[in-house]
Amino acid sequence: MTQEAQHQATSATGTVTLPAPTAWPFVMAFGTTLVFAGLVTTAAVSILGGVLFMAGAIGWFRDILPQEKHEKVAIEEEITAITTSRARVDRLPVAPELARAFLPLESYPVSAGIKGGLAGAVAMAVLACVYGILRQHSIWYPINLLAATVYAQSLKLDQSSLALFHLGTFALATLIHLLVSLLVGLLYGAMLPMFPKRPILLGGLVAPVLWTALLYNVMAILNPMLNERVDWKWFFASQVAYGIVAGLVVVRQERVPIGQFVPFTLRAGMEAPGIEHKKKGGED
């Protein structure tokens, strides 16, 4: 039957004739594999492979000789809708005198970083006090350890002394905690606009993992005695609590334009005749 005649017969009956499927080639191939596998194992494997090889060969030959077996398959028309998966591109607002913009176009104000840092500091302090009560039976233990990062005399205290209140150590630990929390909060305020889709993932997981891993490796070298007394699981949990709370507070603040197209003289509050907007009186 010619190709044209076969096409006409197919169109008339709504079916197409195809070679009948058969599993014997797989059996034959598996038998061949066992034959060679028996060369490096045992003769029984080769014998089993030979049996499977012969069974597969005979079954395959019977499917195609003396006449090849066929089966008719119904033709199902499928209407393919042509679509695209490309995302729509939004145009960025660009100053007319510039060719492109620098991202991000908006950022959080400094106050957002301060609020986030203070909120995260409270969350981390609460978790540290919970650790002190549950593990050391004193809220002063983590405070004294924090002061020991810069005041090595705190580490010379025994376990019972670390659980007691010391005014100087408390003041130093409070100063360190507030200063570091505010600096990290300002860093969150500057970095989170660059990750608009997953801000909490960055602040609550990625940053704590990196920060904890860095301190864990550095602390063992700089201060081995302090490294032995820090409970790193609770330390990591406190960092996660700080990151989540600080990130939530920062992202809830209103963004402000970063003024990347405003000349530096105007951003610095300097008098700049010629580039300032005209005053209401009409004078420059």
Backbone bond lengths (Angstrom), bond angles and torsions (degrees), N, CA, C in turn:
res aa  C-N    CA-C-N  psi(-1)  N-CA   C-N-CA  omega(-1)  CA-C   N-CA-C  phi
1 M - - - 1.474 - - 1.530 108.20 -
2 T 1.353 114.65 128.35 1.454 118.78 179.94 1.535 109.98 -71.86
3 Q 1.363 114.87 167.38 1.462 119.55 -178.29 1.524 111.04 -65.50
4 E 1.331 116.90 -38.44 1.472 120.46 179.70 1.522 110.78 -65.87
5 A 1.349 117.32 -42.04 1.465 120.42 179.40 1.520 110.87 -66.56
6 Q 1.335 115.97 -38.18 1.469 118.63 178.53 1.516 110.67 -65.54
7 H 1.350 117.06 -38.16 1.462 120.19 179.01 1.524 110.74 -65.41
8 Q 1.363 117.53 -40.01 1.462 120.02 178.83 1.526 110.78 -66.20
9 A 1.340 117.24 -39.89 1.463 119.98 179.24 1.522 111.01 -66.31
10 T 1.301 115.96 -37.05 1.463 120.02 178.59 1.509 111.09 -66.17
11 S 1.327 117.75 -44.86 1.463 121.35 179.13 1.513 111.41 -62.60
12 A 1.353 117.91 -34.35 1.457 120.77 -176.71 1.524 111.83 -74.95
13 T 1.311 117.32 -39.91 1.466 120.09 -176.23 1.522 113.19 -91.76
14 G 1.294 119.21 -18.42 1.462 121.91 -178.04 1.509 113.38 76.33
15 T 1.336 117.29 18.00 1.461 122.12 179.06 1.517 108.59 -132.15
16 V 1.332 115.20 165.25 1.459 121.52 175.93 1.523 107.77 -131.31
17 T 1.339 116.40 140.92 1.457 122.20 -179.29 1.520 109.47 -92.80
18 L 1.344 115.82 123.19 1.458 122.07 -178.51 1.520 109.76 -126.54
19 P 1.332 117.64 156.67 1.480 119.26 174.61 1.522 110.52 -60.31
20 A 1.322 116.31 137.97 1.462 120.26 -178.55 1.531 110.11 -67.42
21 P 1.331 118.38 137.34 1.468 120.41 179.19 1.523 111.20 -67.56
22 T 1.315 115.52 147.95 1.459 120.79 179.08 1.525 109.30 -145.17
23 A 1.334 114.78 145.30 1.476 120.55 179.80 1.521 111.80 -101.00
24 W 1.343 118.08 0.06 1.461 119.93 -175.73 1.531 113.28 -65.57
25 P 1.322 120.89 -33.68 1.478 118.27 176.90 1.532 112.76 -60.76
26 F 1.343 116.94 -34.93 1.460 119.02 177.85 1.533 111.01 -67.89
27 V 1.355 115.87 -39.19 1.470 119.31 177.57 1.523 110.28 -63.44
28 M 1.319 116.43 -41.32 1.460 121.20 -179.78 1.533 110.57 -65.56
29 A 1.334 116.93 -41.85 1.463 120.71 179.20 1.527 111.10 -66.15
30 F 1.345 116.57 -39.30 1.467 119.94 178.38 1.523 110.94 -65.49
31 G 1.330 116.10 -39.39 1.462 119.45 177.04 1.517 111.68 -63.38
32 T 1.345 116.93 -39.85 1.464 120.34 177.35 1.521 110.97 -61.32
33 T 1.327 116.03 -41.02 1.462 120.20 178.62 1.524 111.57 -62.16
34 L 1.337 117.14 -41.59 1.455 120.47 -179.98 1.527 111.81 -68.29
35 V 1.332 116.08 -33.45 1.472 118.92 178.15 1.519 110.53 -60.22
36 F 1.333 117.49 -46.73 1.456 120.73 -179.39 1.521 111.63 -75.29
37 A 1.337 116.90 -30.21 1.462 118.60 177.25 1.515 111.09 -66.55
38 G 1.330 117.76 -32.03 1.453 120.54 178.81 1.514 113.51 -67.79
39 L 1.353 117.60 -17.70 1.457 120.15 178.61 1.516 112.28 -67.64
40 V 1.326 116.28 -25.88 1.464 120.22 -178.98 1.527 111.62 -111.03
41 T 1.346 117.53 0.73 1.466 120.09 178.30 1.526 109.52 -120.36
42 T 1.324 116.84 -98.85 1.468 121.03 -179.59 1.521 109.77 -132.05
43 A 1.347 115.07 160.97 1.464 120.01 -179.56 1.524 111.89 -67.37
44 A 1.342 117.81 -26.21 1.464 120.60 -179.15 1.521 110.80 -62.76
45 V 1.315 116.98 -34.89 1.462 120.20 179.25 1.527 109.87 -67.07
46 S 1.324 117.19 -41.65 1.471 120.13 178.52 1.526 111.19 -65.60
47 I 1.327 117.01 -38.33 1.470 119.82 178.74 1.521 110.61 -63.88
48 L 1.323 116.83 -45.12 1.457 120.01 177.18 1.520 111.11 -62.06
49 G 1.332 116.62 -39.38 1.457 119.72 177.02 1.504 112.60 -64.15
50 G 1.349 116.48 -38.15 1.462 119.12 178.01 1.516 112.29 -64.92
51 V 1.340 116.88 -39.15 1.467 120.48 177.82 1.527 110.48 -63.22
52 L 1.332 116.46 -45.53 1.459 119.76 179.19 1.523 111.28 -65.56
53 F 1.336 116.15 -36.78 1.464 119.64 178.67 1.530 111.03 -62.11
54 M 1.321 116.93 -46.51 1.459 120.52 -179.66 1.527 111.25 -66.38
55 A 1.346 116.56 -40.95 1.465 119.10 179.16 1.525 110.29 -63.38
56 G 1.322 116.89 -41.97 1.459 119.62 179.27 1.507 112.41 -66.36
57 A 1.335 116.34 -40.36 1.462 119.55 -179.89 1.527 111.15 -65.00
58 I 1.344 116.51 -45.92 1.468 119.96 -179.34 1.532 110.62 -63.49
59 G 1.341 116.01 -44.90 1.463 118.66 179.60 1.510 112.34 -63.29
60 W 1.330 116.35 -39.08 1.475 120.02 179.70 1.519 110.40 -66.42
61 F 1.351 117.49 -44.70 1.459 120.56 179.80 1.524 111.86 -62.60
62 R 1.308 118.09 -36.86 1.465 121.13 179.60 1.533 111.33 -68.28
63 D 1.338 116.86 -25.75 1.461 118.61 178.22 1.524 112.67 -77.08
64 I 1.317 117.72 -22.23 1.470 119.36 -175.44 1.527 112.94 -117.48
65 L 1.321 117.38 -12.99 1.462 120.95 -179.52 1.530 109.87 -124.10
66 P 1.311 120.43 144.34 1.480 127.00 -3.53 1.529 113.49 -77.17
67 Q 1.363 117.39 -8.18 1.459 120.78 179.47 1.521 108.43 -139.51
68 E 1.300 115.12 133.92 1.459 120.06 -176.07 1.529 110.75 -69.78
69 K 1.337 115.75 134.86 1.458 120.04 -179.98 1.531 110.19 -79.83
70 H 1.327 116.17 142.29 1.459 122.19 179.82 1.525 109.53 -130.74
71 E 1.314 114.62 164.03 1.462 120.57 173.15 1.523 108.47 -143.43
72 K 1.325 114.71 150.98 1.450 120.53 -179.16 1.517 109.85 -96.96
73 V 1.325 115.16 132.01 1.468 122.24 -178.70 1.519 108.07 -118.25
74 A 1.310 115.82 130.00 1.462 120.66 -179.49 1.523 110.00 -68.70
75 I 1.322 115.65 142.27 1.466 122.12 179.47 1.522 108.64 -90.58
76 E 1.311 116.40 123.49 1.462 121.81 177.76 1.528 108.94 -112.41
77 E 1.306 114.85 118.35 1.461 119.37 179.38 1.527 110.05 -75.81
78 E 1.290 116.11 131.98 1.464 121.86 -179.21 1.527 108.97 -123.24
79 I 1.315 113.72 124.13 1.464 119.52 178.91 1.523 108.08 -91.38
80 T 1.301 116.33 116.99 1.459 121.62 -177.46 1.520 109.73 -95.59
81 A 1.323 114.72 121.76 1.470 119.33 177.45 1.521 108.40 -86.80
82 I 1.293 116.08 125.57 1.469 121.65 -178.91 1.523 108.62 -84.58
83 T 1.298 115.83 113.09 1.472 121.80 179.36 1.517 108.91 -130.11
84 T 1.295 115.11 172.35 1.464 120.97 177.54 1.529 109.25 -128.05
85 S 1.320 115.80 144.22 1.466 121.41 177.96 1.516 112.65 -99.54
86 R 1.319 116.69 6.06 1.456 119.78 -179.03 1.519 110.40 -71.61
87 A 1.319 115.48 136.42 1.462 120.17 178.51 1.525 110.42 -76.34
88 R 1.309 114.20 151.51 1.451 119.11 178.90 1.526 109.52 -76.07
89 V 1.293 116.32 135.31 1.458 122.04 -176.90 1.528 109.31 -95.14
90 D 1.331 115.86 123.28 1.455 121.13 175.66 1.518 109.60 -90.98
91 R 1.304 115.34 137.30 1.451 120.37 179.37 1.520 110.05 -82.72
92 L 1.314 116.60 134.33 1.452 121.28 179.67 1.519 109.96 -83.50
93 P 1.339 116.35 141.80 1.468 118.24 175.43 1.525 110.05 -69.05
94 V 1.295 116.47 123.50 1.453 122.29 -176.58 1.518 109.10 -123.46
95 A 1.319 115.50 140.27 1.463 119.64 176.75 1.521 109.20 -62.20
96 P 1.314 118.17 142.50 1.469 120.02 -174.88 1.518 113.44 -61.63
97 E 1.338 117.49 -27.98 1.465 118.40 -177.13 1.525 112.70 -87.80
98 L 1.326 118.12 -3.09 1.453 121.19 -179.59 1.519 110.41 -115.79
99 A 1.321 115.51 157.91 1.464 119.97 -177.32 1.527 112.58 -89.50
100 R 1.328 118.09 -27.83 1.459 119.76 -177.69 1.520 110.14 -153.19
101 A 1.327 115.04 164.43 1.461 121.22 -178.20 1.521 109.32 -106.52
102 F 1.313 115.58 157.24 1.453 122.63 176.38 1.520 108.57 -105.00
103 L 1.337 115.56 129.04 1.455 120.31 -177.83 1.514 110.04 -89.06
104 P 1.336 118.35 148.76 1.467 126.61 -3.51 1.521 111.83 -81.31
105 L 1.333 115.70 157.02 1.452 120.69 178.34 1.519 112.05 -80.87
106 E 1.335 116.32 -23.15 1.464 121.38 179.43 1.526 109.34 -129.31
107 S 1.298 115.50 152.74 1.448 121.38 179.01 1.522 108.89 -141.84
108 Y 1.317 115.45 171.46 1.461 120.31 177.34 1.530 109.73 -87.54
109 P 1.314 117.72 145.19 1.467 119.65 177.73 1.525 110.96 -68.10
110 V 1.328 115.14 167.90 1.460 120.32 -179.99 1.521 110.50 -61.70
111 S 1.331 115.88 -34.23 1.465 119.29 -179.34 1.521 111.75 -61.89
112 A 1.358 117.75 -31.13 1.463 120.51 178.45 1.524 110.82 -64.99
113 G 1.330 116.77 -42.79 1.451 120.06 177.47 1.516 112.51 -64.93
114 I 1.341 117.01 -37.30 1.461 120.29 178.45 1.522 110.90 -66.67
115 K 1.343 116.31 -44.67 1.468 119.65 178.61 1.526 110.97 -62.98
116 G 1.341 116.58 -44.17 1.453 119.41 179.12 1.516 112.12 -64.07
117 G 1.339 117.29 -39.83 1.457 120.25 178.60 1.515 112.45 -64.07
118 L 1.341 116.94 -42.51 1.466 120.06 179.46 1.525 111.24 -66.88
119 A 1.348 116.92 -41.82 1.469 119.70 178.91 1.524 110.73 -64.63
120 G 1.338 116.83 -42.48 1.459 119.49 177.45 1.515 112.51 -65.24
121 A 1.347 116.56 -34.58 1.462 120.19 177.93 1.525 110.98 -62.92
122 V 1.339 116.36 -40.52 1.469 119.63 178.42 1.526 110.58 -65.04
123 A 1.349 117.21 -44.22 1.467 120.36 -179.83 1.525 111.09 -62.43
124 M 1.331 116.50 -43.14 1.460 119.53 -179.45 1.524 111.11 -67.66
125 A 1.360 117.62 -38.30 1.462 120.67 179.36 1.531 111.05 -65.53
126 V 1.334 116.62 -39.73 1.469 120.04 179.07 1.529 110.18 -62.80
127 L 1.336 116.40 -44.57 1.464 119.32 -179.68 1.526 111.09 -66.73
128 A 1.343 117.55 -36.30 1.462 120.53 177.86 1.528 110.94 -65.60
129 C 1.332 117.05 -39.50 1.467 120.16 177.43 1.528 111.13 -66.28
130 V 1.326 116.92 -37.80 1.465 119.92 176.65 1.525 110.09 -62.23
131 Y 1.332 116.19 -41.93 1.473 119.51 176.29 1.521 111.12 -61.18
132 G 1.345 116.63 -44.27 1.459 119.31 -179.89 1.518 112.59 -61.13
133 I 1.329 116.95 -39.83 1.468 120.34 -179.47 1.521 111.50 -71.05
134 L 1.338 117.22 -43.03 1.453 120.18 -175.14 1.527 112.82 -76.10
135 R 1.327 117.10 -39.33 1.461 120.01 -173.59 1.522 113.91 -99.59
136 Q 1.346 116.52 -34.64 1.468 119.27 -176.17 1.530 112.67 -116.13
137 H 1.330 117.40 -3.65 1.463 123.17 178.75 1.535 111.85 60.64
138 S 1.306 116.71 33.53 1.465 121.34 178.36 1.520 108.57 -164.57
139 I 1.361 116.84 134.09 1.459 120.41 177.81 1.518 111.37 -78.33
140 W 1.322 117.96 -12.45 1.472 120.50 -176.92 1.522 111.66 -84.02
141 Y 1.302 118.22 -16.15 1.472 120.46 -177.54 1.533 111.64 -61.26
142 P 1.339 120.65 -52.87 1.472 119.25 179.10 1.521 112.73 -65.12
143 I 1.335 117.64 -29.23 1.471 120.56 178.38 1.522 110.04 -67.43
144 N 1.319 116.88 -43.90 1.461 119.98 178.63 1.527 111.61 -66.05
145 L 1.343 117.24 -35.09 1.459 120.07 176.46 1.523 111.61 -66.58
146 L 1.326 116.79 -38.41 1.462 119.76 178.23 1.521 110.96 -63.08
147 A 1.318 117.35 -42.26 1.468 120.55 178.19 1.522 111.03 -64.77
148 A 1.327 117.22 -27.21 1.457 120.70 -178.54 1.518 113.15 -68.54
149 T 1.341 118.02 -12.68 1.460 119.60 177.71 1.513 112.25 -64.95
150 V 1.352 117.68 -28.34 1.465 121.35 178.19 1.524 112.05 -121.50
151 Y 1.318 117.37 -15.67 1.467 121.96 -178.04 1.524 107.19 -118.85
152 A 1.318 115.81 92.79 1.457 120.82 -172.34 1.519 112.81 -65.93
153 Q 1.353 118.56 -19.06 1.458 120.19 -178.67 1.524 112.00 -62.93
154 S 1.329 116.44 -24.11 1.462 119.27 -179.85 1.520 111.54 -65.27
155 L 1.332 116.81 -29.86 1.454 119.77 -178.91 1.522 112.10 -74.25
156 K 1.323 116.71 -17.05 1.460 119.70 178.38 1.515 112.21 -77.68
157 L 1.323 117.33 -10.77 1.456 121.02 177.03 1.519 109.66 -74.20
158 D 1.315 116.05 147.51 1.456 119.16 177.28 1.523 110.00 -78.39
159 Q 1.332 116.33 178.18 1.463 121.46 -175.37 1.521 111.90 -60.21
160 S 1.316 117.67 -39.73 1.465 120.25 -179.23 1.523 111.47 -70.51
161 S 1.334 117.73 -34.19 1.463 120.52 -179.95 1.527 111.22 -72.29
162 L 1.323 116.86 -33.66 1.462 119.59 177.30 1.519 112.17 -65.89
163 A 1.305 117.76 -21.00 1.463 121.53 179.83 1.524 112.39 -87.88
164 L 1.346 117.92 1.95 1.464 122.14 -178.83 1.524 110.59 -102.77
165 F 1.322 115.89 161.37 1.465 121.96 179.86 1.527 109.71 -83.17
166 H 1.370 115.21 131.87 1.461 122.09 175.12 1.525 106.94 -130.08
167 L 1.299 117.04 120.76 1.466 121.53 -173.36 1.529 111.49 -60.31
168 G 1.321 118.02 -47.83 1.460 120.47 -179.02 1.516 112.12 -63.21
169 T 1.316 115.82 -43.39 1.472 119.62 178.88 1.522 111.07 -65.09
170 F 1.341 116.98 -39.42 1.467 120.62 179.27 1.525 110.87 -62.95
171 A 1.347 117.18 -44.60 1.469 120.40 179.92 1.520 111.12 -63.70
172 L 1.341 116.65 -41.85 1.461 119.88 179.62 1.522 111.50 -66.18
173 A 1.333 117.70 -42.62 1.465 120.95 179.70 1.529 111.24 -64.65
174 T 1.347 116.13 -39.26 1.468 119.60 178.45 1.521 110.82 -63.46
175 L 1.330 117.35 -42.36 1.459 121.37 179.46 1.527 110.83 -63.43
176 I 1.323 116.74 -44.94 1.469 120.22 179.48 1.522 110.68 -63.05
177 H 1.320 116.28 -44.45 1.464 120.80 -177.23 1.526 111.36 -63.06
178 L 1.325 116.81 -45.55 1.468 119.89 -179.52 1.514 111.12 -67.40
179 L 1.335 117.31 -43.16 1.460 120.29 -177.34 1.524 111.31 -63.53
180 V 1.324 116.76 -48.43 1.473 120.01 -179.40 1.527 110.97 -66.14
181 S 1.327 117.56 -39.81 1.468 120.79 -179.70 1.523 111.16 -63.79
182 L 1.325 117.53 -41.04 1.464 120.63 179.20 1.525 110.98 -67.12
183 L 1.326 117.12 -41.60 1.465 119.68 179.60 1.525 111.28 -64.32
184 V 1.335 116.70 -43.44 1.468 119.44 178.84 1.530 110.41 -68.31
185 G 1.337 117.63 -35.29 1.458 119.97 176.52 1.516 111.92 -62.75
186 L 1.333 117.26 -40.99 1.470 120.64 175.76 1.524 111.04 -64.52
187 L 1.331 115.96 -36.27 1.468 119.30 176.76 1.521 111.00 -65.61
188 Y 1.327 117.35 -40.83 1.464 120.54 176.18 1.524 110.98 -61.14
189 G 1.330 116.28 -43.45 1.463 119.55 179.68 1.505 112.72 -61.12
190 A 1.339 117.33 -30.70 1.464 120.31 179.96 1.521 112.27 -84.46
191 M 1.348 118.36 -29.33 1.459 121.40 -174.32 1.525 113.82 -92.23
192 L 1.330 117.35 -34.38 1.469 119.16 -174.37 1.528 113.75 -61.21
193 P 1.342 121.05 -33.47 1.471 118.08 176.24 1.521 113.61 -62.61
194 M 1.320 117.98 -20.22 1.459 120.43 178.47 1.520 112.29 -79.23
195 F 1.333 117.22 -12.06 1.466 122.01 179.31 1.522 108.63 -127.10
196 P 1.348 117.85 70.46 1.470 119.53 -173.36 1.509 114.17 -69.35
197 K 1.334 119.08 -23.04 1.460 120.33 -175.47 1.527 112.80 -84.77
198 R 1.321 117.85 -34.16 1.467 120.84 -176.74 1.526 110.45 -131.89
199 P 1.338 118.49 60.00 1.472 118.17 -177.90 1.517 113.59 -68.12
200 I 1.339 117.52 -37.79 1.461 120.06 -177.88 1.527 110.39 -73.23
201 L 1.338 117.18 -31.68 1.464 120.04 176.46 1.518 110.42 -63.11
202 L 1.319 116.86 -40.76 1.460 120.11 178.57 1.520 111.21 -67.19
203 G 1.346 116.73 -49.56 1.454 120.06 -175.44 1.512 114.04 -76.60
204 G 1.339 117.49 -30.20 1.453 119.72 -174.21 1.504 115.04 -97.57
205 L 1.329 119.00 -12.73 1.459 119.42 -177.63 1.528 112.06 -134.64
206 V 1.329 117.42 -54.53 1.462 119.87 -175.20 1.522 111.37 -63.06
207 A 1.336 116.62 -51.85 1.465 120.01 -178.93 1.533 112.28 -62.91
208 P 1.356 120.24 -45.98 1.476 118.34 176.74 1.521 114.27 -60.20
209 V 1.340 117.50 -37.42 1.466 119.88 179.06 1.526 110.27 -64.05
210 L 1.330 116.68 -46.66 1.462 119.84 -179.38 1.525 111.26 -65.42
211 W 1.336 117.57 -43.30 1.455 121.65 -178.09 1.526 111.16 -65.95
212 T 1.325 117.16 -44.03 1.470 120.74 179.75 1.523 111.07 -66.15
213 A 1.331 117.46 -42.13 1.469 120.28 179.16 1.528 110.93 -63.16
214 L 1.335 116.89 -39.60 1.465 120.11 178.96 1.524 111.21 -64.51
215 L 1.342 116.78 -48.92 1.462 119.70 -179.46 1.526 111.98 -65.44
216 Y 1.318 116.92 -36.00 1.471 120.27 -178.93 1.526 110.95 -62.03
217 N 1.331 116.14 -39.95 1.458 119.15 -178.90 1.526 112.29 -80.26
218 V 1.335 117.09 -34.16 1.463 120.04 -177.97 1.522 110.69 -77.74
219 M 1.339 117.28 -38.45 1.454 120.89 -175.33 1.521 111.67 -63.42
220 A 1.324 117.69 -34.62 1.465 120.19 179.70 1.519 111.72 -64.15
221 I 1.332 117.30 -22.52 1.465 120.86 -179.61 1.522 111.24 -94.66
222 L 1.350 116.56 -44.85 1.455 120.23 -174.93 1.520 112.53 -76.75
223 N 1.324 117.51 -40.81 1.468 120.33 -175.82 1.527 109.01 -144.43
224 P 1.340 117.79 80.79 1.474 119.57 -177.13 1.528 113.15 -61.78
225 M 1.332 117.72 -32.64 1.456 120.25 -178.73 1.521 110.95 -66.64
226 L 1.344 116.58 -42.76 1.464 120.08 176.83 1.520 110.49 -67.17
227 N 1.326 117.73 -36.80 1.459 121.73 -179.85 1.532 111.40 -60.97
228 E 1.331 117.60 -34.25 1.457 120.87 179.86 1.520 112.55 -71.56
229 R 1.325 118.17 -25.54 1.466 120.80 -176.08 1.525 113.16 -95.16
230 V 1.318 118.02 -11.06 1.465 120.70 -179.79 1.519 109.65 -83.16
231 D 1.326 116.02 129.37 1.469 121.57 173.58 1.529 107.01 -87.56
232 W 1.330 117.36 102.54 1.468 121.24 -170.05 1.523 112.15 -71.01
233 K 1.320 118.20 -25.39 1.468 118.93 177.01 1.532 110.12 -66.79
234 W 1.328 116.53 -45.53 1.462 119.49 177.90 1.528 110.93 -69.54
235 F 1.320 116.37 -34.04 1.465 119.58 177.61 1.531 110.33 -61.88
236 F 1.332 116.15 -45.15 1.467 119.78 178.53 1.525 110.93 -64.37
237 A 1.340 117.77 -40.02 1.469 120.89 178.87 1.534 110.45 -62.40
238 S 1.330 116.68 -39.89 1.469 118.79 179.03 1.521 111.31 -66.98
239 Q 1.350 117.55 -35.19 1.461 120.32 177.63 1.533 110.83 -66.78
240 V 1.332 116.14 -39.37 1.465 119.63 177.79 1.528 110.10 -64.56
241 A 1.343 117.11 -42.36 1.466 120.33 178.54 1.517 110.41 -61.83
242 Y 1.315 117.13 -43.11 1.468 120.44 177.41 1.525 110.52 -60.96
243 G 1.346 116.58 -47.64 1.461 119.63 -176.15 1.516 112.75 -62.95
244 I 1.333 117.21 -42.15 1.468 119.92 -178.54 1.524 110.64 -67.39
245 V 1.339 117.00 -47.95 1.469 120.06 -178.14 1.519 110.70 -65.48
246 A 1.333 117.14 -46.91 1.461 119.98 -179.98 1.524 111.08 -62.91
247 G 1.338 116.74 -41.38 1.460 119.57 179.18 1.519 112.55 -64.25
248 L 1.336 117.32 -41.78 1.467 120.28 179.00 1.520 111.22 -63.95
249 V 1.325 117.08 -40.29 1.465 119.97 -179.77 1.526 110.50 -67.76
250 V 1.326 116.96 -41.37 1.469 119.92 -177.69 1.524 111.05 -66.30
251 V 1.346 117.74 -47.29 1.463 120.07 -175.29 1.526 112.74 -68.88
252 R 1.325 117.55 -16.34 1.468 120.27 178.00 1.529 112.06 -83.73
253 Q 1.324 117.64 -7.79 1.454 120.64 179.20 1.524 109.85 -82.35
254 E 1.293 115.95 156.53 1.464 121.47 -178.82 1.520 110.10 -79.17
255 R 1.314 115.44 134.19 1.464 119.83 180.00 1.530 110.48 -79.51
256 V 1.311 114.65 156.33 1.467 121.29 178.64 1.520 107.96 -129.21
257 P 1.335 118.27 147.58 1.476 119.85 176.35 1.518 110.31 -60.97
258 I 1.318 115.85 143.05 1.455 119.07 -177.57 1.528 112.66 -83.60
259 G 1.323 117.40 -7.39 1.460 119.89 176.25 1.511 113.40 65.43
260 Q 1.323 116.97 39.38 1.458 118.87 -177.51 1.520 112.62 -70.79
261 F 1.348 117.13 -19.89 1.458 119.97 179.99 1.525 112.36 -98.09
262 V 1.328 116.22 0.19 1.455 120.14 178.05 1.522 108.45 -87.38
263 P 1.324 119.17 131.11 1.473 120.69 -179.95 1.527 111.39 -57.18
264 F 1.335 115.28 150.66 1.452 120.45 -176.79 1.521 111.92 -61.67
265 T 1.316 117.32 -34.19 1.465 119.83 -179.35 1.518 111.74 -61.28
266 L 1.342 116.80 -38.76 1.462 119.52 178.54 1.518 110.77 -72.98
267 R 1.342 117.45 -39.25 1.462 119.41 178.79 1.515 111.81 -65.42
268 A 1.332 116.75 -29.20 1.456 120.61 179.00 1.516 112.54 -83.66
269 G 1.349 117.40 -3.53 1.460 120.46 179.41 1.516 113.80 77.35
270 M 1.309 117.61 24.35 1.465 121.49 -177.94 1.520 110.21 -93.97
271 E 1.320 115.93 152.65 1.462 121.29 175.55 1.525 108.74 -69.55
272 A 1.319 115.96 125.57 1.460 120.34 -177.47 1.511 109.42 -138.44
273 P 1.335 118.38 78.54 1.467 120.55 178.47 1.526 110.74 -60.48
274 G 1.296 114.85 138.46 1.463 120.14 178.52 1.509 113.37 103.50
275 I 1.343 117.65 -26.08 1.462 119.40 179.46 1.519 111.51 -119.36
276 E 1.350 117.41 -9.90 1.448 120.90 177.34 1.530 109.38 -78.49
277 H 1.340 115.57 154.45 1.456 119.69 175.73 1.524 109.95 -70.44
278 K 1.300 117.38 149.95 1.457 121.35 179.08 1.519 110.74 -65.87
279 K 1.299 115.13 144.04 1.461 120.18 178.28 1.517 110.33 -77.86
280 K 1.313 116.35 169.63 1.461 119.93 -175.33 1.520 110.74 -63.03
281 G 1.319 118.95 -30.14 1.464 121.21 -178.35 1.496 113.88 -75.37
282 G 1.348 117.17 -6.65 1.441 120.09 -179.71 1.513 112.71 95.81
283 E 1.358 118.66 -7.84 1.435 120.48 179.05 1.515 110.60 -85.21
284 D 1.317 116.32 152.64 1.453 121.00 177.96 1.517 110.44 -78.79
